[in-house]
Amino acid sequence: MNNEMLDPHLTTKIVNSYVRHHTVGANQVSELITSVHQALGQLGQPVQTQEVLTPAVSVRRSVHHDYVVCLDCGYRGKTLRRHIATRHGLNRDDYLKRWGLRSDHPLTAPSYSEQRSMLAKELGLGRKAAAEVATARTSRARVSADADPRSQVKTTRRRSTRSASKSADAAKGAAPRSARKRPPRSRREDNPSPVERT
């Protein structure tokens, strides 16, 4: 029932009947009236029961080295952030609060975190000082200077045979191939062009 449509005389009759048969102190009457009024207002509405959640696996077994397990449905994956957002409509904080987990509970598998960390370090992400980068470059230059002279020969690009023949033609004084004039293609007599047909 809606509280606005609730008849106040009904609440009065119930409280009056209760007080007649029970001993109630003067300071308890106001509390009795509000509790009866709220109870009448909740009539006809579904009872809200707290849903007891049981995890798919125990919290201790939800984090493994290679994967993490969703406590709602038992899904195994490297990360749970996208899964809990799409499947369960929860963000990280809601998920942790729902299961009573600490704020540092991992939603990413430890091996995956290590792998991503190593990749970031290889790419040079997170470096603070530019001096470290400069020392790395100079050490690479020293290593290449100390390298075998034969290896330096291998690193120079060789010209392809086509470009070598072009340079040879240019040295002889001949025109490059693309500049040479080609004889026009003759038309076949048995296949006249559409304009010439009559």
C-alpha positions in Angstrom: 0.0 0.0 0.0 1.1 3.6 -0.5 1.6 5.6 2.7 -0.3 8.6 1.2 -3.4 6.4 0.6 -3.1 4.8 4.1 -6.0 5.7 6.3 -4.7 7.2 9.6 -7.8 6.0 11.4 -6.7 2.4 10.7 -3.4 3.0 12.4 -5.2 4.7 15.4 -7.5 1.7 15.8 -4.6 -0.8 15.8 -2.5 1.2 18.3 -5.6 1.8 20.5 -6.3 -2.0 20.6 -2.7 -2.8 21.3 -2.4 -0.3 24.2 -5.7 -1.5 25.7 -4.3 -5.1 26.1 -0.6 -4.3 26.8 1.3 -2.1 29.1 3.1 0.6 27.1 5.1 3.6 28.5 4.4 7.1 27.4 7.8 7.4 25.6 7.1 4.2 23.6 3.7 5.2 22.1 5.3 7.4 19.3 7.6 4.5 18.3 4.6 2.1 18.3 2.6 4.4 16.0 5.4 4.8 13.5 6.2 1.1 13.4 2.4 0.2 12.9 2.2 2.9 10.2 5.3 1.5 8.4 4.0 -2.0 8.6 0.7 -1.1 7.1 2.6 0.8 4.3 4.6 -2.3 3.4 1.5 -4.5 3.0 1.2 -6.0 -0.5 4.8 -5.3 -1.4 7.3 -8.2 -1.9 9.5 -9.0 1.0 13.1 -8.0 0.4 15.3 -10.8 1.6 19.1 -10.6 1.6 20.5 -13.0 -0.9 23.1 -15.2 0.6 26.0 -15.4 -1.8 28.0 -18.5 -2.2 31.2 -18.2 -4.3 31.9 -20.6 -7.1 35.3 -21.4 -5.5 36.8 -20.3 -2.2 38.5 -17.0 -2.1 41.9 -18.7 -1.4 41.6 -20.8 -4.5 40.4 -17.9 -6.7 43.9 -16.7 -7.5 46.4 -19.1 -9.2 49.7 -18.3 -10.9 48.4 -18.6 -14.4 44.7 -17.6 -14.0 42.2 -16.0 -11.7 38.7 -17.3 -11.1 35.5 -15.3 -10.9 33.7 -15.9 -7.6 30.3 -15.3 -9.2 30.3 -17.9 -12.0 33.7 -19.7 -11.9 35.1 -18.2 -15.1 38.9 -18.7 -15.4 40.9 -16.1 -17.2 44.1 -14.0 -17.1 42.1 -10.9 -16.1 38.6 -10.5 -14.6 38.0 -6.8 -15.1 36.3 -7.0 -18.5 34.5 -10.2 -17.5 32.9 -8.8 -14.4 31.9 -5.6 -16.3 30.2 -7.4 -19.2 28.8 -10.5 -17.6 27.9 -9.2 -14.2 27.6 -5.5 -14.7 30.1 -4.7 -11.9 33.1 -2.6 -11.6 36.2 -3.6 -9.6 35.1 -1.9 -6.4 31.5 -3.3 -6.5 32.9 -6.8 -7.1 35.3 -6.6 -4.2 32.6 -5.2 -1.9 30.1 -7.8 -3.0 32.4 -10.6 -1.9 34.0 -8.8 1.0 37.5 -8.9 -0.5 40.4 -6.6 0.4 41.2 -3.7 -1.9 44.5 -5.3 -2.9 42.9 -8.6 -4.0 44.2 -9.3 -7.6 41.9 -9.4 -10.5 44.8 -10.2 -12.8 46.8 -13.4 -12.9 50.3 -13.0 -11.4 52.1 -14.6 -14.4 50.2 -12.2 -16.8 51.2 -9.2 -14.7 54.9 -10.3 -14.7 54.7 -10.9 -18.5 53.3 -7.4 -19.1 55.8 -5.9 -16.7 58.7 -7.5 -18.6 57.3 -6.3 -21.9 57.0 -2.7 -20.6 60.6 -2.8 -19.4 61.8 -4.1 -22.7 60.0 -1.3 -24.5 61.6 1.2 -22.1 58.4 2.4 -20.5 58.6 3.9 -17.1 62.2 5.1 -17.4 62.8 8.3 -15.4 66.2 9.6 -16.4 67.3 10.5 -19.9 70.9 9.9 -18.8 70.3 6.2 -18.7 69.1 6.2 -22.3 72.2 8.2 -23.3 74.6 5.7 -21.6 72.8 2.8 -23.3 73.3 4.4 -26.7 77.0 5.1 -26.2 77.5 1.5 -25.0 75.9 0.2 -28.1 78.1 2.5 -30.2 81.2 1.1 -28.5 80.1 -2.4 -29.1 79.5 -1.8 -32.8 82.9 -0.1 -33.1 84.6 -3.1 -31.5 82.8 -5.4 -33.9 84.6 -7.4 -36.6 85.2 -5.5 -39.9 83.6 -8.3 -41.9 80.3 -7.8 -40.1 80.3 -4.1 -41.1 80.7 -5.2 -44.7 77.7 -7.4 -44.4 75.6 -4.6 -43.0 76.1 -2.4 -46.1 73.4 -2.7 -48.6 74.2 -4.2 -51.9 72.6 -3.0 -55.0 70.4 -5.3 -56.9 71.4 -6.5 -60.4 68.9 -4.2 -62.0 70.2 -1.1 -60.4 73.8 -2.2 -61.1 73.0 -2.6 -64.8 71.4 0.8 -64.9 74.5 2.4 -63.4 76.6 0.4 -66.0 74.5 1.8 -68.8 74.8 5.3 -67.5 78.6 4.9 -67.3 78.7 3.8 -71.0 76.7 6.8 -72.0 73.6 4.9 -73.1 70.2 6.3 -72.2 68.5 4.6 -69.3 66.0 1.9 -70.2 63.0 3.9 -69.3 64.2 6.8 -71.5 64.7 4.6 -74.6 62.0 5.0 -77.3 60.1 1.9 -78.1 58.6 1.3 -81.5 54.8 1.8 -81.6 52.8 -1.3 -81.4 51.2 -2.1 -84.7 47.5 -2.7 -84.9 46.3 -6.0 -86.0 44.5 -5.7 -89.3 41.9 -8.3 -88.6 40.7 -6.5 -85.5 39.9 -2.9 -86.4 39.1 -0.3 -83.7 35.5 0.4 -83.0 35.8 3.9 -84.5 36.9 2.5 -87.9 34.0 0.1 -88.2 31.4 1.2 -90.6 
